[in-house]
Every structure is written in structure tokens, then in C-alpha cells.
Amino acid sequence: MVELAASDVLTKEVLQWQGLHLFHFIGSSCSQKLRIYAGLKNIDLTLHHINLVKRENQTDWYMGINPRGLVPTLIDDGKVIIESNDIITYLEKKFPAPELIPLIVRMRWVICCILKTSCTLICALLPRGFLYQLACCSAVTNNYSNMKMPVPVK
Ligand SMILES: N[C@@H](CCC(=O)N[C@@H](CS)C(=O)NCC(=O)O)C(=O)O
């Protein structure tokens, strides 16, 4: 869940906002997904249009809310949540009925996030030579005698 720490929100006024606010762009598919979801759930959102064509997402004011400069962004009583799937997961927890995202799917998203993070970490931390050795070792221990060794990437 990408929820910004209050100290990372540089546009401080939004920390005082009450209720649910959605920054969106009319032609953005991630925003459309959220507007459809909120409509189906009957969730009352105050919409704030950020015109991507006019680069309103690149202003200091908006970057102070979403440092990635992307829409959508949700504000819930001063909490800032970015990433459309995280916003949906957050809203599904807050408004469980009618259930639109079954628990099993939400769990799958969480697992995907963990895997994505750990994969990025593994790629960043392990030198490629080590990965090559790992591949060789597993070939030996598994006795894949005719397995072709991968060529190490320099
Ligand atoms: N992973 C993000 C993607 C958000 C995203 O890429 N939003 C696009 C609109 S669909 C955007 O804000 N683009 C502005 C830009 O790239 O300058 C999410 O799901 O919220």
C-alpha cells in the first residue's frame, strides 16, 4: 500500500482536508477505473481534475501531493494514497459492501507486491556472477548432466 508519510506531503493543506478526494484526469484509464469502481460502490468522492495535457500534474503543488506526478491520487481525511490498485484495495477495506474485490484477489495483489519488491531487491543486491554460480550449482546438485550452462552477463 503506497500511503505517503505526512512528512513527505509537501502540499500541507491537503493534510487538513476532510472526506474523500480524488485527483484524476478525464482521459486517464487508471482514473476511469477508479471512477467506475466508486460509482459501482456508491462512494461519494470529491473530484479534482488534473489536466495532464496542460501538465498540471507537474506543478509544484501537485508534486507536493503525489511526488510521482501521476493520477490518480486519493486523499482520505488527510491521508494520501497513490497507485490505483492500492486505492481500490484501500477503499474495498473501508467500504466492504457490496464486495467487488474478493478477499482472495486482494491477497493475490499483496503477494504480487511482495514478490515484485523481493525480486527487485534480489536483482539489485546479487551480482550477476553469483546468479551464474547459483545456476551451475543447481545444475550439478540436480544432476542435469546435459544441461547447457548460461553464459554469464558482464
Ligand atoms: N501505476 C500507476 C500508474 C498511474 C499512471 O501512469 N497515470 C498516468 C495516467 S493513466 C499519468 O498520470 N500520467 C502522467 C504522466 O505520465 O505525465 C497507477 O496505477 O496509479
The ligand as an ORCA input file, in Angstrom:
! r2SCAN-3c Opt
* xyz 0 1
  N       0.740      2.638    -11.560
  C       0.039      3.892    -11.555
  C       0.054      4.457    -12.935
  C      -0.530      5.856    -12.956
  C      -0.315      6.499    -14.307
  O       0.535      6.091    -15.109
  N      -1.112      7.522    -14.568
  C      -0.991      8.225    -15.817
  C      -2.384      8.441    -16.391
  S      -3.165      6.870    -16.746
  C      -0.396      9.597    -15.574
  O      -0.672     10.223    -14.587
  N       0.451     10.056    -16.494
  C       1.013     11.367    -16.414
  C       2.396     11.449    -16.944
  O       2.996     10.418    -17.262
  O       2.933     12.573    -17.017
  C      -1.382      3.666    -11.059
  O      -1.912      2.573    -11.303
  O      -1.921      4.539    -10.390
*
